[in-house]
Amino acid sequence: MLEVKIRPLQIEDAYTSFKWRNDAEVWKFTGSKPNKKISLNDELAWISKVIKDLSARRFAIIVDSVYVGNVQITDLTDTKGQIQIFIGNKEYWGKGIASLAIGLVADYAQNELNLLQVYVEVNPLNQASMKACLKNGFVKQSGTNFLIKKLHG
Ligand SMILES: CC(C)(COP(=O)(O)OP(=O)(O)OC[C@H]1O[C@@H](n2cnc3c(N)ncnc32)[C@H](O)[C@@H]1OP(=O)(O)O)[C@@H](O)C(=O)NCCC(=O)NCCS
């Protein structure tokens, strides 16, 4: 069985993640996507900037010691935050990793940030993402692409 962990994103992760930025299939269903070729220097600069941003918490997803993707809580307020996820290494798609990583980051939001809710925006065509969220207790908000998970009962 695969061991899935999250740890804070670090600048060195750019050496792996800049390649994922240039794989259009990874960004097919995501709200924000790169609009130009991303160089290693672009990614190094981007990570060094965003890890200082107090309105977000960014994590690397580690599977059996391999860095495979990112998961983050952004748009943080005192009560809520938005979860975003991608598995950049496509060899790791369909193995239950997003389902586990979303659970880990929702636990972090509840236990470390004391948030009352987390939410995700999911393209309805993105069945894997939709299922991974529903399995973790997110509830679809009718008429929108948002799913919400209430924390702390
Ligand atoms: C979407 C994404 C995060 C899913 O990650 P993953 O680790 O492959 O997902 P999981 O393996 O946990 O699968 C979750 C569920 O979707 C199902 N699933 C996986 N791939 C699927 C596919 N292509 N079509 C339909 N269902 C799929 C799985 O079987 C699982 O359901 P089950 O538990 O009922 O069996 C990953 O494909 C990805 O990073 N895509 C690019 C970025 C992206 O779209 N991010 C999400 C933005 S909201």
The ligand as an SDF file (V2000), in Angstrom:
LIG
                    3D

 48 50  0  0  0  0  0  0  0  0999 V2000
   -7.9940   15.2580  -10.4730 C   0  0  0  0  0  0  0  0  0  0  0  0
   -6.8080   14.5900   -9.7500 C   0  0  0  0  0  0  0  0  0  0  0  0
   -6.3570   15.4870   -8.5940 C   0  0  0  0  0  0  0  0  0  0  0  0
   -7.2880   13.2420   -9.2220 C   0  0  0  0  0  0  0  0  0  0  0  0
   -6.2020   12.6410   -8.5440 O   0  0  0  0  0  0  0  0  0  0  0  0
   -6.0850   11.0770   -8.3930 P   0  0  0  0  0  0  0  0  0  0  0  0
   -5.0670   10.8100   -7.3420 O   0  0  0  0  0  0  0  0  0  0  0  0
   -5.8820   10.4890   -9.7370 O   0  0  0  0  0  0  0  0  0  0  0  0
   -7.5440   10.7110   -7.8430 O   0  0  0  0  0  0  0  0  0  0  0  0
   -7.9350    9.3730   -7.0590 P   0  0  0  0  0  0  0  0  0  0  0  0
   -7.0810    8.2470   -7.5450 O   0  0  0  0  0  0  0  0  0  0  0  0
   -7.9710    9.6760   -5.5980 O   0  0  0  0  0  0  0  0  0  0  0  0
   -9.3990    9.1100   -7.6170 O   0  0  0  0  0  0  0  0  0  0  0  0
  -10.5670    9.6590   -7.0420 C   0  0  0  0  0  0  0  0  0  0  0  0
  -11.7690    8.9260   -7.6200 C   0  0  0  0  0  0  0  0  0  0  0  0
  -11.9070    9.2360   -9.0110 O   0  0  0  0  0  0  0  0  0  0  0  0
  -11.8570    8.0430   -9.7870 C   0  0  0  0  0  0  0  0  0  0  0  0
  -11.1240    8.3730  -10.9950 N   0  0  0  0  0  0  0  0  0  0  0  0
   -9.7780    8.5090  -11.1480 C   0  0  0  0  0  0  0  0  0  0  0  0
   -9.4970    8.8850  -12.4090 N   0  0  0  0  0  0  0  0  0  0  0  0
  -10.6850    8.9920  -13.0540 C   0  0  0  0  0  0  0  0  0  0  0  0
  -11.0570    9.3650  -14.3760 C   0  0  0  0  0  0  0  0  0  0  0  0
  -10.1460    9.7020  -15.2830 N   0  0  0  0  0  0  0  0  0  0  0  0
  -12.3800    9.3680  -14.6750 N   0  0  0  0  0  0  0  0  0  0  0  0
  -13.3160    9.0530  -13.7690 C   0  0  0  0  0  0  0  0  0  0  0  0
  -13.0290    8.7210  -12.4800 N   0  0  0  0  0  0  0  0  0  0  0  0
  -11.7260    8.6790  -12.1490 C   0  0  0  0  0  0  0  0  0  0  0  0
  -11.1590    7.0320   -8.9290 C   0  0  0  0  0  0  0  0  0  0  0  0
  -11.5230    5.7180   -9.2860 O   0  0  0  0  0  0  0  0  0  0  0  0
  -11.6580    7.4250   -7.5530 C   0  0  0  0  0  0  0  0  0  0  0  0
  -12.9720    6.9720   -7.3590 O   0  0  0  0  0  0  0  0  0  0  0  0
  -13.2830    5.7080   -6.4310 P   0  0  0  0  0  0  0  0  0  0  0  0
  -12.6740    6.0230   -5.1070 O   0  0  0  0  0  0  0  0  0  0  0  0
  -14.7560    5.6540   -6.4260 O   0  0  0  0  0  0  0  0  0  0  0  0
  -12.6100    4.5650   -7.0860 O   0  0  0  0  0  0  0  0  0  0  0  0
   -5.6280   14.3370  -10.7400 C   0  0  0  0  0  0  0  0  0  0  0  0
   -6.0980   13.6310  -11.8430 O   0  0  0  0  0  0  0  0  0  0  0  0
   -4.9810   15.6300  -11.1930 C   0  0  0  0  0  0  0  0  0  0  0  0
   -4.1030   16.1420  -10.5420 O   0  0  0  0  0  0  0  0  0  0  0  0
   -5.4400   16.1720  -12.3310 N   0  0  0  0  0  0  0  0  0  0  0  0
   -4.9070   17.4340  -12.8570 C   0  0  0  0  0  0  0  0  0  0  0  0
   -5.1780   18.6570  -11.9760 C   0  0  0  0  0  0  0  0  0  0  0  0
   -6.6240   18.7670  -11.5500 C   0  0  0  0  0  0  0  0  0  0  0  0
   -7.5380   18.5580  -12.3290 O   0  0  0  0  0  0  0  0  0  0  0  0
   -6.8220   19.1160  -10.2820 N   0  0  0  0  0  0  0  0  0  0  0  0
   -8.1340   19.2310   -9.6550 C   0  0  0  0  0  0  0  0  0  0  0  0
   -8.6970   20.5960   -9.7710 C   0  0  0  0  0  0  0  0  0  0  0  0
  -10.2230   20.7130   -8.8050 S   0  0  0  0  0  0  0  0  0  0  0  0
  1  2  1  0
  2  3  1  0
  2  4  1  0
  2 36  1  0
  4  5  1  0
  5  6  1  0
  6  7  2  0
  6  8  1  0
  6  9  1  0
  9 10  1  0
 10 11  2  0
 10 12  1  0
 10 13  1  0
 13 14  1  0
 14 15  1  0
 15 16  1  0
 15 30  1  0
 16 17  1  0
 17 18  1  0
 17 28  1  0
 18 19  1  0
 18 27  1  0
 19 20  2  0
 20 21  1  0
 21 22  1  0
 21 27  2  0
 22 23  1  0
 22 24  2  0
 24 25  1  0
 25 26  2  0
 26 27  1  0
 28 29  1  0
 28 30  1  0
 30 31  1  0
 31 32  1  0
 32 33  2  0
 32 34  1  0
 32 35  1  0
 36 37  1  0
 36 38  1  0
 38 39  2  0
 38 40  1  0
 40 41  1  0
 41 42  1  0
 42 43  1  0
 43 44  2  0
 43 45  1  0
 45 46  1  0
 46 47  1  0
 47 48  1  0
M  END
$$$$
